[in-house]
Every structure is written in structure tokens, then in C-alpha cells.
């Protein structure tokens, strides 16, 4: 067959493999076996001049026909050995071709051969036999050079995962050959990415010597060209079943650590983000690192808190590690990680850093070097860490802590938005349940509210809705604690405090923070804040307990009196100092109007409603009327003393279904002159 083209050989195979009645013993021995041997010899070393005519579909079909033909002649084991031999010969012939298409064909065929040999496809009963035969036939150094060497191509590397898996599984690859694969990373960026993907997919098969080799390579030549795939490979190599040497594991984790803390310069933010995720996964795993190594890294993170450049990273890593770390039931997450930290109190160090960062940011603002986006990220990281501490540790905010936070971010914020963010954080802490889950004691919160927030010198002109929500919560909580307010529903099984659900049990003027509400109503520029403060103020004066029923009138008068006094104060100041206080005056008039509207709607608080005052006192009128041919009849009519005769006729006419002009009025049968519209 040396002078026959590949296509002709394929045609002969199709013909000979066709089923027929000629397959008797003599025919097989004299024709089929020699033909198969000739085909095997031909395909094992295809003449170079015929390589160009090979097409993928034809080659695949020819191998199928050859497999069918050999099944009729040889035993399963012999057929498997011969078939693997011929496939390896075809692969080597195609790999030598200059055409990329043929080399890709060879890699495809080799990958499928490695995959099926692992499954024992050819021998049907023994995977070990197939792997042994393939292992003995493969020229590993030549194959690695062809796939990953100077003639390498990204399309070949992309399809080489199954091949590398087989090499590692059969232990036919040594350190020198693996170095050839690794050096392929130096060709170009795309080749490096593909190589790293291939090695990552085969990482579970790497023995400790190769893991150590990779760790040494990274340690010796780690640079800014690190990609996501580098981090992913290092993470996979950190698996306990892969890395059996402690030195290799330390080197692998240390490389990721250096990427995070910036010792490896020029690494992109995206790669650092990937590094954060993988480092936290390694640290949170109960099996990947020893307690000593975890303690070393966690202690370093602790000491980084307070560093101008590394605090953000340290807090983010600590929070993520604690979030992912598995904990026993009813055990605080922070408690588990604190056992590794022997350096001191994390929370105390964190609060000191918060004050230190505030001072640094202030200086940068004065020097006009503050990056507002970075400042926002720095603060958000710190707030997330604080919320996590309160939620998953036994730490609680004390009165001193609340005072410091108030001074830093409300009284003296770096940027105006810092105040809004602080209030949002404060409000996020509220829904977690009982008050004792985030504050040291209710008493410390009450002291903070009365001594700090209710100070006369506080400025609430720029108070946000979030700030008003926080103040409303503290006012209600503290006054419930002081017994000035009482829940209207039972709290035995409730874990939350409802700021809307209360009745007032003491005179409103004695409620802690009522003067603060008046101040907010008058000063706040935000209309929504003003309306919310007015609503709460009205509730404090109107949602009275039954024990204050006798004092309702006095309380209502006190409310109106306070508003009128403040109204007079602003009016006099406006005239005397020639200062425009029209906004404050309008707001106070609106407050009085709201109170009086409430009185009009309910007619309570011992104040006669305006509409009742206008109509006079209630009067019961007995009306007797007669109709022609019918006996006299009477009915009662509820009126007021200031109703006019004309209104009276209209009401009587409406009752009798008559026009008012048809109704004549008389008192004790004496007719009345109702030409004038006098009152009753």
C-alpha cells in the first residue's frame, strides 16, 4: 500500500468492513488478516506526500470501519492493543505536518484516545491494559514539545487538558517536561491564559514535586502580569489533597497574600478582588491551613488596622473570613476567629482607627487632596465591619462610643454626605431585634440622647430623613424606658420596638426630647423632615392615655400656647432685628392649624370646635304641623341657637318634602314675621 493514497486506503476499508458471506476461515487467513496488517502498517507511518489529502470526517469513518473489521478477526485484548498502536502512529504522523489543521486533528485524536483508554474502552474489561499500552507507545517528550514547545499554538493548548490529565495519571511526565509546559506561558498572554486553565483543570492530579515546582516558579518570578487564572491555579493548588508539602502550601498562600498587600506591584484591581475572594476561602476552610498559619495571617491583619493604606483591606478580609468561617450552633462568628488573635481587642483597635482616619481625611480635605470616591469606599468598609461586629459578636456600643461617632460624623463630618451615611448605618442597626443586641444598655442610649442629641447648640438645618428616623427611634425608646410612653400592644413575644405604637402617660412637656422636636420643626430645611417631626409632635400631644383624660384640655392649651409663644418670639425678632423669619412663622401657623384641625375632627380636649362655636349651643325644636284632612303630627329637629328662620324653614321643608316657600312658621299658633333673617 505504499504507493496508494490515503483516500484509496479508506475506500478499501469501507469495502472490506461491509458485512458479507465471504468471511470464512480461509478467506480471513489469506485475505483479511494480511489486509489489516498492511493497513495498520500504512496508517502507522502515512507517507508525507499523502498527509495533505486527509480529512477529519474521512479519518474518523476509516477508524470506525477498521475497528469493525478487527473485531471479526482478533480477540478483544489483541484488537485493543493493535488499535491503540495504529492511532498513536496516525497522531505522530499528523503532528509532524506543517498544516495547523492536521496538528489540531492529531490533538483531537490523542485527547479522545487518552479519554477512552482511561475508561478501558479498547479492552472492554481492563482499563489498566489500555493505559499500559498507550503509556508504552506515547513518546511523551516529543508530544510535549509538539504541543507546548516552539511550534505550539493556542488551538493545540486549548485541546490538551485530557492529554495532560493522562500524562499525570500515568506518571509519564517529569519535572523537566513540566517545565517545557510552564515555559509556554512566556510565549504570549493568550497562551499563558490557556496554559493556566489547562494546569488548573489537571491540578487534582499534580503530585507534590510538581506543586512545589509551580510554587517556586511563582515565588521567584511573581510580577504584575499576574492574571485571574494565576490566582485560580494557586487556589486549586492549596487543596489539601493536592499539596502534601507544608513548604509548598506556605509559598502558595504567601503569593496571594503579597498580591493583596501590594508587595507585588502593578497587579490590576480585578485580580486583587479575585485574590481577596480566594484568600478568604482558603482562610475560612477548616482543612486547608494549620492553626499556626491562620494565626499568623490573622495577627498580621489585626496589626494592619490603623495603617493609613492597609486598614480597608484588613477590615474587608477579616469580615469576609468571619462570614465564611463555619461556626458551631449558637456560637458567635467573631468568637471563633478571636481565638486566633492574641494581639489584643479588635473592636477597640477598630474604633481608634475610625478616629484616626477621620483626622487624616480632614487634613486631606483642607489640603484639597481628598479623593471623595476613595473616602466613600474607606468609610463604607468601616461601617460594614462595625455592623458585622455588632451582629456576630458580643461587642456592644457604649455611651462613650456613641458620643464619639456623633462628634465625628454628625457634628464634624468630613463631607456632608458622611452625616447621611452615619444615620443610615444607625438605622440599619435598629431592625436586628432587641435593643440589647447592639447597644451596651438602654440607660447609655438615654444618656446619649438627652445629653448629646438634645443639646441646645445642635444645628438641625440640614437634618436628613434618615437622621429624623434615627432621632424618632431614640426618642420613643428612651421615653418608653423612662415610662413616659407605653406600648399599646403586649411586648412579651416581640423582639422589636414599634415607634408608632404608643400612648403618652405623662404631661407632654415632660417628655425627653419634646423641645428637640420643636427645634427640628422650626429649623429643618427638608420639608419631609419638618412634616415627620410635626406628626410626631402632634402624636405626643394627642395620643394620650386614659389616665390623662381629665388633663386633655390643659395639655391642648399648653400645646397651642407654646406654639403662639414661639410665634410671638419670631415676630418680635423679625421686627426688632429686621431678620426674615417668615418661614418659621408659616411653619408655626401650620402646627397650630394641624392641632385645631384635630380638635375640629374629634371635638375633644374640652375645647369647643369652631363650627360649634359659630352655630351656638345645641337646641331641640319640637315641630307640630297639620295637613288638610289629616290629624296634627309632631317631630323633633336638632338645631343650634344661631340658626336663622330661613335655615329653619329650609330644614323643615326638607323633612316634610315641601318647598321652603310653602312652609309657614308660628309659635303657639301666633304667626311670625320672618321677612328679616334673624336668628332663633
C-alpha positions in Angstrom: 0.0 0.0 0.0 3.0 2.4 0.0 2.0 3.8 -3.4 -1.7 4.1 -2.6 -3.2 7.3 -1.5 -4.9 7.7 1.9 -8.3 8.1 0.3 -8.0 4.8 -1.6 -7.0 3.0 1.6 -10.1 4.4 3.3 -12.2 3.2 0.4 -10.7 -0.3 0.7 -11.5 -0.3 4.4 -15.2 0.7 3.7 -15.4 -2.2 1.2 -13.7 -4.8 3.4 -15.7 -3.9 6.5 -19.0 -4.3 4.8 -20.9 -7.4 6.1 -21.0 -10.4 3.7 -20.9 -14.1 3.4 -17.2 -14.3 2.4 -15.8 -14.3 5.9 -15.0 -17.9 6.1 -11.8 -19.0 7.9 -9.7 -19.5 4.7 -10.7 -16.0 3.4 -9.9 -14.4 6.7 -6.5 -16.0 7.0 -5.4 -15.4 3.4 -7.0 -12.0 2.7 -8.4 -10.1 5.7 -5.5 -10.6 8.1 -2.9 -9.5 5.5 -5.0 -6.6 4.5 -5.4 -5.5 8.1 -1.7 -5.8 8.8 -1.0 -3.7 5.6 -3.4 -1.0 6.7 -2.0 -0.9 10.2 1.5 -0.5 8.8 0.4 2.1 6.3 -1.6 4.2 8.9 1.2 4.0 11.5 3.5 5.8 9.1 1.5 7.6 6.5 3.7 8.9 3.6 4.2 12.6 3.9 3.0 13.3 0.3 -0.4 11.9 1.2 -0.9 13.8 4.5 -2.5 16.8 2.8 -5.4 14.7 1.5 -6.6 13.6 4.9 -9.9 15.0 6.0 -11.2 14.7 9.6 -14.6 13.1 8.7 -12.9 10.5 6.4 -10.3 9.7 9.1 -12.9 9.2 11.8 -15.0 7.0 9.5 -12.0 4.9 8.5 -11.1 4.3 12.1 -14.6 3.1 12.8 -14.5 0.7 9.8 -11.1 -0.6 10.9 -12.4 -1.2 14.4 -15.3 -3.2 13.0 -13.0 -5.3 10.7 -10.6 -6.1 13.6 -13.4 -7.2 15.9 -14.1 -10.0 13.5 -10.6 -11.3 13.4 -8.8 -10.6 16.8 -9.6 -11.1 20.4 -10.7 -8.1 22.4 -7.3 -7.7 24.1 -5.3 -8.0 20.8 -7.6 -5.8 19.0 -7.3 -3.1 21.7 -3.5 -3.2 21.6 -3.3 -3.0 17.8 -6.0 -0.3 17.5 -4.2 2.0 20.1 -0.9 1.4 18.2 -2.3 2.5 14.9 -4.0 5.6 16.4 -0.7 6.6 18.0 1.0 6.2 14.7 -1.6 8.4 13.0 -1.3 11.0 15.7 2.5 11.2 15.4 2.3 11.5 11.6 -0.3 14.3 11.8 1.7 16.2 14.4 4.7 16.3 12.1 2.7 18.1 9.4 3.2 21.8 8.8 -0.5 22.4 8.5 -2.2 23.6 11.7 -5.4 21.8 10.6 -3.6 18.4 10.7 -2.0 19.1 14.1 -5.3 20.1 15.6 -6.7 16.8 14.2 -3.8 15.0 15.9 -4.6 16.6 19.3 -8.3 15.9 19.0 -7.5 12.2 18.2 -4.9 12.0 21.0 -7.3 13.6 23.5 -10.1 11.1 22.7 -7.6 8.2 22.8 -6.4 9.2 26.2 -10.0 9.6 27.5 -11.2 6.3 26.2 -8.0 4.4 27.3 -8.7 5.7 30.9 -12.2 4.1 30.6 -10.9 0.8 29.3 -12.9 1.2 26.1 -10.5 -0.8 23.9 -10.0 -3.8 26.1 -13.6 -3.7 27.4 -12.6 -5.5 30.6 -9.3 -3.9 31.7 -8.6 -0.2 31.9 -5.2 -1.0 33.2 -4.3 -2.8 30.0 -5.4 0.1 27.8 -3.5 2.7 29.9 -0.4 0.5 29.9 -0.4 0.0 26.1 -0.9 3.7 25.5 1.7 4.7 28.0 4.3 2.5 26.4 3.5 3.8 22.9 3.4 7.6 23.7 6.6 9.4 23.2 5.9 12.0 25.9 8.9 14.3 25.4 8.1 14.6 21.7 4.4 15.1 22.3 5.0 17.8 24.9 7.5 19.6 22.6 5.0 19.5 19.7 2.0 20.7 21.8 3.8 23.2 24.2 7.2 23.8 22.6 8.4 26.2 19.9 5.7 25.0 17.4 2.9 25.4 20.0 -0.3 27.1 19.0 -3.2 28.3 21.2 -5.6 25.9 19.4 -3.4 23.0 20.4 -3.1 24.1 24.0 -6.8 24.7 24.3 -7.5 21.0 23.5 -4.7 19.5 25.6 -6.5 19.1 29.0 -7.3 15.4 28.6 -3.8 14.7 27.3 -2.1 16.4 30.3 -4.5 14.5 32.7 -3.5 11.2 31.2 0.2 12.1 31.4 -0.2 12.9 35.1 -2.4 10.0 35.8 0.1 7.5 34.2 3.0 9.4 35.8 4.8 9.7 32.5 5.7 13.3 32.9 8.7 14.5 34.9 9.8 17.9 36.3 11.8 18.8 33.1 8.9 18.1 30.8 6.6 20.0 33.0 9.0 22.9 32.8 8.5 22.9 29.0 4.8 23.2 29.6 5.3 26.1 32.1 7.6 28.0 29.7 4.8 28.1 27.2 3.4 30.9 29.5 6.2 33.1 28.2 5.0 33.0 24.6 2.1 35.5 24.8 -0.7 36.5 27.1 -3.4 34.3 25.4 -1.1 31.2 25.5 -0.4 31.9 29.2 -4.2 32.1 30.0 -4.9 28.8 28.2 -1.9 27.0 29.8 -3.0 28.1 33.3 -6.6 26.9 32.6 -5.2 23.5 31.4 -3.0 23.1 34.5 -5.9 24.3 36.8 -8.2 21.6 35.3 -5.5 19.0 36.0 -4.4 20.3 39.4 -6.0 17.4 41.4 -3.6 15.0 39.6 -0.4 17.0 40.3 2.0 15.3 42.7 3.8 17.2 45.5 7.0 17.7 43.5 5.2 19.5 40.6 3.2 21.6 43.1 6.5 22.6 44.7 7.9 23.4 41.3 5.0 25.7 40.5 5.2 27.4 43.9 8.9 28.1 43.3 8.2 29.5 39.9 5.7 31.9 41.3 7.8 32.9 44.2 10.8 33.5 42.0 9.1 35.4 39.3 5.8 36.9 40.6 5.1 40.1 38.9 2.4 42.5 37.7 1.5 40.2 34.8 -0.5 38.0 37.2 -4.0 37.2 35.9 -7.2 35.8 37.3 -6.1 32.4 36.1 -2.9 32.6 38.2 -5.0 33.2 41.4 -7.4 30.4 40.5 -4.5 28.0 39.9 -2.9 28.9 43.2 -6.2 28.4 45.0 -6.7 25.0 43.5 -3.1 24.0 44.4 -3.9 24.9 48.0 -6.2 21.9 48.3 -5.0 19.5 51.0 -5.3 16.5 48.7 -3.0 18.3 46.1 -0.4 20.0 48.2 1.2 17.5 50.5 4.2 19.5 51.4 3.8 22.3 54.0 6.5 24.4 52.4 4.7 24.4 49.1 1.4 25.4 50.8 3.0 28.3 52.6 4.6 29.6 49.4 1.3 29.4 47.5 -0.7 31.3 50.2 2.1 33.7 50.6 2.0 34.7 46.9 -1.7 35.5 47.2 -1.0 37.5 50.4 1.7 39.5 48.7 -0.7 40.3 45.8 -3.3 41.6 48.4 -0.9 43.8 50.5 0.8 45.3 47.4 4.2 43.7 47.7 3.7 42.5 44.1 3.3 45.9 42.4 1.2 46.7 39.4 -1.5 44.0 39.8 -4.8 45.1 38.5 -7.8 45.8 40.8 -9.7 43.0 39.2 -7.0 40.4 40.0 -6.8 41.8 43.6 -10.5 41.3 44.0 -10.2 37.7 42.9 -7.3 37.3 45.3 -9.4 38.6 48.2 -12.1 36.1 47.4 -9.7 33.1 47.2 -7.6 34.1 50.2 -10.7 34.3 52.3 -11.9 30.9 51.1 -8.5 29.4 52.0 -8.5 31.0 55.5 -12.1 30.1 56.2 -11.6 26.4 55.2 -11.1 24.1 58.2 -8.7 21.9 56.3 -6.5 24.0 54.0 -4.3 25.7 56.6 -3.0 24.8 60.0 -4.0 26.8 63.1 -0.5 28.2 63.3 -0.6 29.6 59.7 -4.1 31.0 60.2 -3.0 32.7 63.5 0.0 34.2 61.7 -2.1 35.8 58.9 -4.9 36.9 61.2 -2.4 38.6 63.6 -1.0 40.4 60.6 -4.5 41.6 59.6 -5.0 42.8 63.2 -1.8 44.8 63.2 -2.7 46.3 59.9 -5.8 48.1 61.4 -4.7 51.7 61.9 -2.4 51.7 58.9 -3.4 54.5 56.5 -3.1 52.3 53.4 -3.9 48.8 54.6 -6.8 49.3 57.1 -9.5 49.0 54.4 -8.1 45.7 53.2 -7.6 44.3 56.7 -11.2 45.1 57.7 -12.6 43.7 54.5 -10.6 40.5 54.8 -11.5 40.0 58.5 -15.2 40.5 57.8 -15.2 38.1 54.8 -13.2 35.4 56.6 -15.5 35.6 59.6 -18.6 35.5 57.3 -17.4 32.3 55.6 -15.9 30.5 58.6 -18.2 27.7 59.7 -19.2 28.0 63.3 -20.9 25.7 65.8 -24.6 26.3 66.6 -25.2 29.3 68.9 -21.5 30.3 68.7 -20.7 33.9 67.7 -18.7 34.0 64.4 -16.3 36.6 65.8 -15.7 34.4 68.9 -14.3 31.6 66.7 -11.8 33.9 64.9 -10.8 35.8 68.1 -9.3 32.6 69.5 -6.5 33.0 66.9 -5.8 36.6 67.8 -3.5 37.1 70.7 -2.6 40.7 69.8 -5.5 42.5 71.6 -9.0 43.9 71.3 -10.1 44.1 67.7 -13.1 46.4 68.4 -11.0 48.9 70.4 -8.4 49.0 67.7 -11.1 49.5 65.1 -12.7 52.5 66.9 -9.3 54.1 67.3 -8.7 53.7 63.6 -12.0 55.3 62.8 -11.0 58.5 64.8 -7.5 58.4 63.2 -8.9 58.1 59.7 -11.3 60.9 60.3 -8.4 63.2 61.2 -6.4 62.2 58.2 -9.4 62.8 55.9 -9.9 66.2 57.4 -6.3 67.2 56.7 -6.6 65.9 53.1 -9.8 67.9 52.7 -8.0 71.1 53.9 -5.1 70.4 51.5 -7.6 69.7 48.7 -6.1 66.2 48.1 -9.1 64.1 49.3 -10.4 61.7 46.7 -14.1 61.6 47.5 -14.8 58.2 45.8 -11.9 56.6 47.8 -13.1 58.3 51.0 -16.6 56.9 50.5 -15.2 53.4 50.0 -13.0 53.7 53.1 -16.0 54.7 55.3 -18.3 52.1 53.8 -15.8 49.3 54.6 -15.5 50.5 58.2 -19.3 50.7 58.6 -19.8 47.2 57.2 -17.2 45.9 59.6 -18.9 47.7 62.6 -22.3 46.3 61.6 -20.8 42.8 61.3 -19.2 43.1 64.8 -22.5 44.2 66.4 -24.4 41.4 64.6 -22.0 38.5 65.2 -20.0 39.3 68.3 -20.7 40.1 72.0 -19.5 43.7 71.4 -22.0 46.5 72.2 -21.8 50.2 71.6 -21.4 52.2 74.9 -22.4 55.8 75.6 -18.8 56.9 75.0 -18.7 55.1 71.6 -22.0 56.7 70.6 -20.7 60.2 71.6 -17.5 59.8 69.6 -19.4 58.6 66.5 -21.8 61.5 66.8 -19.0 64.1 67.1 -17.0 62.6 64.2 -19.8 62.1 61.6 -22.7 64.4 62.6 -21.1 67.4 64.4 -17.9 67.5 62.4 -18.2 65.3 59.2 -15.5 65.3 56.6 -18.1 65.6 53.8 -21.8 66.5 54.2 -22.8 63.0 52.9 -20.9 61.4 55.8 -23.7 62.5 58.2 -26.4 60.9 56.0 -24.4 57.7 55.8 -23.9 57.6 59.6 -27.7 57.9 60.1 -28.3 55.1 57.6 -25.9 52.9 59.4 -27.6 53.8 62.7 -30.9 52.8 61.2 -29.5 49.5 59.9 -28.6 48.5 63.4 -32.2 49.1 64.6 -34.1 46.2 62.9 -31.8 43.4 64.3 -34.2 42.8 67.2 -34.0 43.7 70.9 -32.1 46.8 71.9 -29.6 44.9 73.9 -28.3 43.3 70.7 -26.5 46.4 69.6 -26.2 48.9 72.5 -24.4 48.3 75.8 -27.5 49.4 77.8 -30.7 51.3 77.3 -29.5 53.7 80.0 -26.4 54.6 78.0 -28.6 55.2 74.9 -30.9 57.5 77.0 -27.9 59.4 78.4 -26.5 59.8 74.8 -29.9 61.1 73.6 -30.6 63.5 76.4 -27.0 64.9 76.9 -25.8 64.8 73.3 -28.6 64.9 70.8 -30.9 67.2 72.8 -28.2 69.8 73.3 -29.4 73.3 72.6 -26.3 74.1 70.5 -27.0 71.3 67.9 -27.8 72.5 64.4 -30.6 70.7 62.6 -30.9 72.9 59.5 -29.6 70.1 57.2 -31.1 67.1 59.0 -31.9 64.3 56.5 -34.9 62.0 56.6 -32.6 59.2 57.8 -31.5 61.4 60.7 -35.1 62.2 61.6 -35.8 58.5 61.6 -33.0 57.8 64.0 -34.0 60.6 66.3 -37.6 59.5 66.3 -36.5 56.0 67.2 -34.3 57.1 70.1 -36.9 59.5 71.5 -39.6 56.8 71.6 -37.2 54.1 73.0 -35.8 56.4 75.7 -39.2 57.6 76.8 -40.6 54.1 76.9 -37.6 53.2 79.1 -38.4 56.2 81.4 -42.1 55.2 81.5 -43.3 58.4 79.8 -44.7 56.4 76.9 -46.3 53.0 76.9 -46.8 50.3 74.2 -50.3 49.9 73.1 -49.7 46.1 72.5 -48.1 43.4 74.5 -44.4 43.1 74.0 -43.9 39.7 75.7 -43.2 37.9 72.5 -42.0 40.8 70.4 -38.3 41.3 69.6 -38.7 44.8 68.0 -39.7 48.2 69.2 -42.5 49.8 67.3 -42.0 53.6 67.2 -45.6 54.2 66.0 -47.3 52.1 68.7 -47.5 54.0 71.9 -49.7 56.2 74.2 -48.5 59.1 76.3 -48.6 58.6 80.1 -47.2 61.9 81.3 -47.6 65.6 80.5 -46.0 66.0 77.0 -43.9 68.9 78.2 -42.0 66.5 80.5 -41.2 64.0 77.7 -37.5 63.8 76.9 -36.8 65.4 73.5 -40.1 67.3 73.0 -38.1 70.6 72.8 -35.8 68.9 70.3 -38.9 68.2 68.1 -39.9 71.9 68.3 -36.4 72.9 67.3 -36.4 70.4 64.3 -39.9 71.6 63.2 -38.7 75.2 63.1 -35.1 74.7 61.8 -35.2 71.8 59.3 -34.9 72.8 55.6 -36.1 69.5 54.4 -39.9 69.6 54.1 -40.3 65.8 54.7 -38.3 66.1 57.9 -40.4 69.0 59.1 -43.7 67.1 58.4 -42.4 64.0 60.2 -41.4 66.0 63.2 -44.8 67.8 63.3 -46.5 64.4 63.0 -44.6 63.0 66.0 -45.2 66.2 68.0 -48.9 66.0 67.4 -48.9 62.4 68.5 -47.2 63.3 71.7 -50.0 65.8 72.5 -53.0 63.8 71.2 -52.3 60.1 71.8 -52.9 60.4 75.5 -53.5 57.5 77.9 -56.8 57.2 79.8 -55.1 58.4 83.0 -54.7 61.9 81.3 -58.3 62.2 80.3 -59.0 65.0 82.8 -55.9 67.0 81.7 -56.7 66.8 78.0 -57.9 70.4 77.8 -54.9 71.8 79.7 -52.5 69.8 77.5 -54.1 71.0 74.4 -53.9 74.6 75.6 -50.3 74.1 76.6 -49.5 73.0 73.0 -51.2 76.0 71.4 -49.7 78.3 74.0 -46.2 77.0 73.3 -46.7 77.5 69.5 -48.1 81.0 70.0 -45.2 82.0 72.3 -42.7 80.8 69.7 -44.7 82.6 67.0 -44.6 85.9 69.1 -40.9 85.4 69.6 -40.1 85.1 65.9 -42.5 88.0 65.1 -40.8 90.4 67.6 -37.3 89.3 66.4 -38.4 89.9 62.8 -39.4 93.5 63.6 -36.6 94.3 66.0 -33.6 92.7 64.2 -35.1 93.0 60.7 -34.4 89.3 60.1 -36.6 87.4 57.8 -38.3 84.7 59.8 -41.3 84.2 57.6 -40.6 80.5 57.0 -40.5 79.8 60.7 -43.8 81.8 61.3 -45.5 79.9 58.5 -44.4 76.6 59.9 -45.7 77.5 63.4 -49.0 78.6 62.0 -49.2 75.3 60.2 -48.6 73.5 63.5 -51.4 75.4 65.2 -53.7 74.7 62.3 -52.9 71.0 62.5 -53.8 71.0 66.2 -57.0 72.9 65.7 -57.9 70.6 62.7 -57.6 67.7 65.0 -59.8 69.4 67.5 -62.4 70.1 64.8 -62.4 66.5 63.6 -62.8 65.0 67.1 -64.1 67.8 69.2 -62.1 66.7 72.2 -59.6 68.2 74.7 -62.5 70.2 76.3 -62.3 72.8 73.6 -65.5 73.6 71.7 -64.9 73.0 68.0 -65.0 76.2 65.8 -68.1 75.1 63.9 -70.0 74.5 67.1 -68.9 77.9 68.5 -70.2 79.6 65.3 -73.6 77.9 65.3 -74.2 78.5 69.1 -75.5 76.0 71.6 -77.4 72.9 70.6 -81.3 73.3 70.6 -84.0 70.7 70.4 -87.0 72.0 68.5 -90.5 70.3 68.6 -92.4 71.0 65.4 -96.1 70.5 65.2 -97.7 70.6 61.7 -101.1 69.9 60.1 -102.2 69.0 56.6 -105.6 69.3 55.1 -107.8 66.3 56.0 -105.2 64.8 58.4 -104.7 65.0 62.2 -101.9 67.1 63.6 -98.4 65.5 63.7 -95.1 66.3 65.5 -91.4 65.6 65.0 -88.2 66.7 66.7 -85.5 68.8 65.0 -81.9 69.1 66.3 -80.7 72.7 65.7 -78.3 75.3 67.1 -79.2 78.6 68.8 -77.7 80.7 65.9 -79.7 79.0 63.2 -81.8 81.6 61.2 -85.5 81.4 60.4 -84.7 80.9 56.7 -82.4 78.0 57.6 -85.1 76.6 59.9 -87.8 76.7 57.1 -85.4 75.0 54.7 -84.8 72.2 57.2 -88.5 71.7 58.0 -89.3 71.8 54.3 -86.7 69.2 53.7 -88.2 67.0 56.4 -91.8 67.4 55.0 -90.7 67.2 51.4 -92.1 70.7 50.7 -90.6 73.9 49.2 -89.4 76.3 51.9 -91.8 79.0 50.5 -94.8 76.7 51.3 -93.8 76.5 55.0 -95.5 79.0 57.4 -94.0 79.3 60.9 -95.8 80.2 64.1 -95.1 80.0 67.8 -98.1 78.8 69.9 -100.3 79.5 66.9 -99.0 83.1 66.6 -97.6 83.7 63.1 -94.1 85.1 62.9 -92.9 87.8 60.5 -89.8 86.1 59.0 -89.1 88.9 56.4 -85.9 89.6 58.3 -83.4 86.6 58.6 -83.0 86.9 62.3 -81.6 84.1 64.5 -83.7 81.8 66.5 
